[in-house]
Amino acid sequence: MSDPRPTTTPPASSPTYAVICTALHETFGIDTDELRPDATFEELDVDSLALLEFALVMGERLGVTRETELRPGMTLAEAAALVDTASSSSGSFPVPPVSPSLRTSTRS
C-alpha cells in the first residue's frame, strides 16, 4: 500500500532554502553551522529592520516582492516555503540554482 501523504522537498535540499542560507551568510555574516531549517530569524539575531534589508536582497536574487512578508519568528524552512508560494503565485521566474557567484561576498 502506498503512503497517502504528499511528498515534499525537504527544506535543506530546496533551491530557495539554499539561496536564503547563502544570502544570510553573505549579508549578515551568519555562520553556516547556525543555518538550519528550524532556526528562526530571531534566533539568528536578524531583527525586523534587518529583515527589511534581507527582503531587498531576496528581491534581487529571487525576484520576490513586498508581498513576501518575512517575520522574526519565522523559521528558515517557513521562509523558503513562503518565497516559493509567492514566486509561484506571482508568476515570477523560478529559483535559480545556487552558483559560485552567489558565494562571493561584497561586504567588508
CORWO-V156663 format. One record per backbone hydrogen bond with DSSP energy under -0.5 kcal/mol. NH is the residue of the N-H (numbers start at 0). CO is the residue of the C=O. E is the energy in kcal/mol with one decimal. If there is no record, write none. Layout:
[[NH/CO/E] [NH/CO/E]]
This chain:
[[12/9/-1.8] [13/9/-0.5] [13/10/-1.4] [17/13/-2.2] [18/14/-2.1] [19/15/-2.5] [20/16/-2.6] [21/17/-2.4] [22/18/-2.6] [23/19/-2.5] [24/20/-2.3] [25/21/-2.6] [26/22/-3.0] [27/23/-2.0] [28/24/-1.3] [29/23/-1.1] [33/30/-1.8] [34/30/-0.5] [34/31/-0.8] [35/33/-1.1] [38/35/-1.6] [40/73/-1.7] [41/71/-2.8] [43/39/-1.4] [44/41/-1.8] [45/40/-2.9] [46/44/-0.8] [50/46/-2.2] [51/47/-1.3] [52/48/-1.5] [53/49/-2.7] [54/50/-2.5] [55/51/-1.4] [56/52/-1.8] [57/53/-2.7] [58/54/-2.1] [59/55/-2.0] [60/56/-2.4] [61/57/-3.1] [62/57/-0.7] [62/58/-1.2] [63/57/-0.8] [67/64/-2.1] [68/66/-1.3] [69/67/-0.8] [73/70/-1.8] [75/35/-0.5] [75/38/-1.9] [76/36/-2.4] [78/74/-2.4] [79/75/-2.3] [80/76/-2.2] [81/77/-2.6] [82/78/-2.6] [83/79/-2.5] [84/80/-2.5] [85/81/-2.8] [86/82/-2.7] [87/83/-2.3] [88/84/-2.3] [89/85/-1.7] [90/86/-0.8] [91/86/-1.4] [101/98/-1.6] [102/98/-0.5] [102/99/-1.3] [103/100/-0.9] [104/102/-0.7]]
